[in-house]
Amino acid sequence: MTDTGPILRDVLNAIAAREKYENWDIKMKLINTDGANYWSHLYEVTISAPNKPDLELFGKVVIMAEETRAAFNISVLDTEHFFYTNLLNEYKLLEEKYNIPKRNRFLTAKSYGFDNGYLRETVVMENLNKKNFKRYNRLESVTWEHAAECVKQMAYLHVLSVALRQDNPEKRNEILEKNNFVYPTFLFDKMSQNAITVAKEEYRERLTVFLEENVKTENFDKILKPIRLAVIAHGDFRPDNLMHRTLEDGTLEVAVLDFQFIKMSNPITDLLHFIISGTDRKFRQKHYQRLIEHYYSEFCNALRRFNRDPDLIYPNQNFENDLKEVQPFGLLVAIIGLPFVTLDVENVPKIGSDLATHFLGIKTSDLFAERFNDVINDYIKMGIL
């Protein structure tokens, strides 16, 4: 396995020099993520120097087998680099232009440095843990308060891309050219087998028919693409890609992280990704429709802050029609995403392991079987299965 320490240290030295630290000292601590990360070494970092405040940083060095890189056909950090060094700057300019209140602006970690060299891919961010942010436990369903704030941030992220498209169509075209991640459908072969195996017997025939109709077909492509509205979607909007903290007045703040999979899509894909990966049946029985309505309400509120008319940009009927067409995507998230979200710590693949270990050799948990069958039950009640 690659020794990632020296790779990260090179980036940290460059950061220290750029920040005008002299005679600096670097401390690095490797983090155990217990299943929250599979393809990177994560570090907590402190850069200190005389008469300078400590820089509390977070480093991520990618360790992805070459077989996996080829299978996904992606440049590992190019998209995230583009987001932090290009797209995020455009969003900040928009926020200034429209005088968006500070409390309503998009929240993410500050980036300090990148290395995009092949087999050296590294990103260094501010360490939000040092600002009392924390990640949600991936094995637990989110609460309503947490889900509501996460979805509010999601809606605002989508609206930023709508405002950018109208203010700067050339930038939108650049994004289309640079970010065209496509879900590798080969992943669904083994994951679909896993899903059918853990599905209750009375569900298997329905599930098999659904997979035949939606995987590796034009239906699969259709539900991932923009329909009545195109936004720059996060692509992996789940609770453990977010961090949160509670302020002194009791307000919850949510920071959005990990932008490797941003792409032009419809907004429903992010919404369903969050719901399926972050909630259980009990939550959905009580809050599913409420959360969907909350998303659309926050989307409209954000549009109005940019002086846009929601009825012209994305009327409620269009939103509801998109939701109806894209809802099958939620079941696909359950098939390929839930096995990793619900994975027992002892069965977590070794960081940097190859494609076979990640997708062909994964041992699903009892929690996956429970959550997945609950999703199937929901989809039967909705008339989708």
NUBA-740179 format. One record per residue (C-alpha): x, y, z. Coordinates in steps of 0.001 Angstrom, whole numbers, plus 524288, in hexadecimal, padded with zeros to 5 digits. Each point is the difference from the previous one (the first is absolute). Layout:
BEGIN
XYZ
...
This chain:
BEGIN
800008000080000
8048180DCF7FCEA
806728075680B29
7F71280BC77FFF5
806E3807B680AA3
80AD6805A07F761
7F6238035B7F555
7F7B5807B080991
80BE18066980628
804198058D7F2CA
7F2CD806BB7FEA8
80086804CD80E17
80D8B805D77FE1D
7FAF8807837F43F
7F46A804E5807F5
808AC8046580B42
808CD8077F7F6BD
7F486806597F90E
7F9FB8041980CFA
80D33806458038A
802D07F71780B85
80E777FF568039E
8070A7F4EE806DD
7F3437F8967FFD7
7FD217F30F8066E
7F66C7F61A7FA8B
7F8AD7F5D0807F1
7F7E17F5AC7F8EF
7F6DE7F5D1805B5
7F9C37F5307F7D2
7F14D7FEFB8027A
7F8477F37080125
7F2E1802627F94B
7F9497F31280375
7F9D67FEB37F2B2
7FD7080E447FC95
80AEA7FFAA7F5E6
805797F5377F754
80957805CA7F628
80814809FB8076D
808D3801BF80BA1
7FA9A80AE980871
808808082F8090C
7FE6D80A3280A6D
80ACE809F97FE41
8056880B78807B4
809B08099B7FA27
80631808A980A62
80A4580AAE7FF90
804D880ACB80906
7F6ED80BBB800EF
7F5DB7F9867F747
7F2EE7F9B780353
7FFD47F1477FE3C
7FA507FB6F7F330
7F6A27F4F680350
7FE507F8437F386
7FA447F39E7FA76
807707F85D7F59D
7FADB7F5C47F696
809567F7E97F7C1
7F9677F7027F63A
803C87F1B57FFDE
7F8437F9E57F506
804497F3C27F8F9
803088023A7F1A1
7F5E57F5C87FC5A
7F5AC80814806DD
8047C80CA27F9AF
7FED07F9C57F2A1
7F2A17FA3E802FB
7FA8480D0C80482
8070B8076C7F531
801B080C0E8087E
80AF98094280366
7FF5C7FE4B80E97
8007F80DF780545
7FDE3808067F3AD
7F1AD80274802CB
80223803A880E39
80B55808B77FC17
7F744806B27F5F4
7F5728022180A24
808B68062A80A53
808D5808027F730
7F6388040B7F5A5
7F1937FD7580209
7FFA8803AD80E6F
8064780D137FCBF
7F5268028F7F61B
7F5DF7FCCF80A57
8064C80970809A0
7FFAC80AD77F5D1
7F18C7FD797FDF3
7FD83800B980E9D
806ED80D1A80094
7F8FC805207F3F0
7F2A17FCEE80597
8037B803A780E13
7FC387F2B380532
7FFA6800B280EF8
80B817F93880669
7F7257F6718071B
7FA457FB8F7F2FE
80CAF7FDE17F896
805877F2F67FBDB
808967F9AA80A35
80B747F7197FD36
80DFD7FE7780489
80A7F809477FB1D
809BF7F98A7F6E1
80E8C8024F8020A
806D27F7CA7F5CC
7FF957F5077F5FF
8091F7F69A7F93D
7F9E67FA5D7F3AF
80B9C7F7997FC2A
7FCBE7F2117FC20
800807F6FE80BEC
802C780C1080856
7F263805F380032
7FECA8080F80C66
7F70480A8F80544
8020F807F480C5E
7F48F807018066A
7FD848070B80CAC
7FD147F67180AE5
7F1C9802608036C
801347F6F180BB7
807B680AE58067C
7F42C808DE7FE3F
7F7087F662806F1
7FA7D7FA127F396
7FDAC7F1667FFD7
7FACF7F5AA7F6D9
7F3337F900801F5
800AD7F1A1803BF
7FDF17F9167F302
7F9407F47F806C0
7F53680881805BE
7F47F8067E7F96B
8007080ECA7FFFF
7F6AA807D38086E
7F6398096C7FA02
807C780BDD804B3
80C697FAD97F9CC
7F9777FBDA7F35C
7F92980D127FE88
80CB0807B6800EB
807307F6AB7F6E7
7F559800FF7F5C2
7FFE980EC78016F
80E7D800277FC91
7FD667F6C37F4AE
7F560808BB7FA7A
808C080BE58010D
80B3F7F8E87F941
7F6DF7FCEB7F4B6
7FB0A80DF77FF3F
80DE48052D7FF52
801C67F8577F371
7F33C805487FA88
8043B80DF3802E0
80D487FD5D7F9FF
7F9ED7FA6F7F3BB
7F81B80C537FDFB
80ABB80992803B5
80B477F8E37F985
7FBCE7F6127F5AC
80E197FE7B7FB58
803E07FAE980D66
7F4B37F6707FF66
804FF7FABA7F30D
80D947FE81805D7
7FA3B7F7F380AFD
7F8CF7F7707F660
80CB67FD4A7F8EE
808367FD7D80C26
7F69E7F84D8086E
7F8ED7F4EA7F988
8011E7F505809D4
7F81D7F4147FBFB
7FC3D7F57A809AF
806D77F38C7FB7E
7F4C37F6A67FD9E
808F67F43E801DB
7FF11802CA80E91
7F1E47FBEA7FFE1
802EF7F2167FBB3
805327FB2180CF9
7F8B1809F08083A
7F3267FBF07F9B3
802EA7F1DA80344
8028B803EB80E1E
7F33C8078080050
7F7EA7F4C37FAA9
8065F7F6C4809B1
7FC708082580BF2
7F27D803D67FB0F
7F4B87F90680654
7FAEE7F4E37F7AF
7F31F806D27FD49
8077480BBF7FA79
809B17F9197F719
7F7CD7FEBA7F3C9
7FC1680E4D8005B
80E168040D8026E
8052D7F7987F4EC
7F65B806037F66F
803A080DAE804A6
80E757FD747FDEB
7FDC07FA867F262
7F83980C167FC5A
808E080A4F80602
80E307FB5A80068
8083B800FD7F3B8
7F46A8056C7F892
7FC1A80D577FAF9
7F7CB8018780C54
80C6C800078082D
805DD80B167F807
7F3528078F7FFD9
7FE2C800FA80E9D
80DE3804FB80210
7FF1680B027F61C
7F94480D37800FA
7F1A37FF9C7FC88
7F8CD80CD580255
80B398069580737
80EB97FE417FF4B
808118025280C42
80DEA7FD16803F3
7FD287F4B38092A
809157FB9180AD9
7FF047F1E07FB93
802777F9AB80D41
7F7AB807E380966
7FF347F72A80BE6
80166802F980E83
80E157FB7A80150
80418809767F53B
7FAEA80B1E80872
80465805B080CFC
7F7DD8073F809F6
8011E807F080C6A
7F697806A280955
8023280E7180285
7FE1D806B580D0D
7F23D804577FC4C
7FC457F1F07FCD8
800C5801D67F147
805097F4527F859
80A3A802957F589
803007F6357F541
80C448002B7F7A2
800107F8857F323
80C647F8867FC60
805727F66C7F5E1
7FD21804F17F260
806317F50E7F7F3
7F3547FCCE7F8E9
7F9DE80D1F7FCB2
7F8F47FF927F307
7F50B8062B7F850
7F3CF7F8B280417
7F23B801F1804CE
7FE958046980E2C
7F83B7F4028040D
80BDF7F70B7FF6D
80690806F180B74
7F3528007A8079D
7FD4F7F1777FE9A
80E3B7FCA880282
7FF41806DB80D1B
7F2E97FA26803C7
8036D7F1F87FCA3
80DC88002780590
7FCC7807B780C37
7F2987FBF8804D2
7F9157F3EA804D1
7F1F67FBAB7FE32
7FB5C8067480C8C
8053B80D2E7FB7C
7FA177FEA07F26A
7F2B57FC1580540
7FFA280C86807D4
807C4809A77F7DE
801C97FB667F1D2
7F608809127F9B6
8032E80AD78098F
80E747FF787FC57
7FCFF800597F179
7F73480BD2801F5
80A75806418088E
809FA7FE7A7F506
7F745806C27F62F
7FC8980AD08098E
80E62802B7802E0
8031B7FF627F17D
7F5CC80A887FD72
804B58083D80B74
80DE37FF867FAD1
7FBA78039C7F241
7F91080BF380547
80C7380469806EB
8063F8003A7F273
7F4588079B7FAA3
7FB187F44F7F859
7F1C87FC237FEB8
7FE017F1AA803D1
7F3D87FF257F786
80849803617F433
80C197F81C80397
7FA207F3AA805D6
7F1518002C8028F
7FAF17F66B809F6
7F95F7F7B37F5A7
80CF97FE1C7F900
806647FC3280CCA
7F55A7F610802FE
800C87FA667F23E
80EC97FEAE800FE
7FEA57F96980D29
7F6937F6167FA64
8090A7FCDB7F49F
80C827FF5F807FE
7FAF17F89B80BED
805327F2E67FAE7
80DA1805988023E
7FDD47FEB680E9C
7FF4D7F14D7FED9
80C9A7FFF27F82E
8066A807D580AF4
7FB517F5AA80983
806037F5467F7B5
80D76805D57FDF8
80150809CF80B26
7F9807FA1780BEC
809447F440800C1
80B378095E802EC
7F865809678089D
7FB887F4B6808B0
80C827F7F77FFAF
8047E7FA6880D04
80D10805BC80432
806837F2978006F
7FC577FD947F1C6
804FC80CEE7FAB5
808EF7FDBA7F439
80E338036E801FF
802F280DD17FB6B
8058A7FFCA7F254
7FAE27F2537FD25
7FCD27FC1D7F22E
7F31F7FFF77F8EE
7FD157F1D080319
8014C8026980E91
7F76380BF47FF88
7F5007FBAD7F74C
800F07F15B7FE31
8045C7FB9780D67
7F83B808FF808D3
7F8E27F93D80B22
7F330806FA80243
7FABF8021F80DAD
7F3427FC718069E
7FD1D80E8180068
800F4800827F12B
7F62E7F4F17FEAD
7F6AC806FE8092A
8016580D667F9CC
7FF937FAAF7F223
7F3A67F81280224
7F9BE80BE280641
80335807ED7F3C4
7FA0C7F5657F77B
7F3CB800548085C
7FF4580EC07FE71
8016A7FEE17F14C
7F55A7F5CE7FF2F
7F6DF808FE8078B
8037D80B357F6C0
7FCA27F7627F460
80DC2800487FA69
802567F16C80221
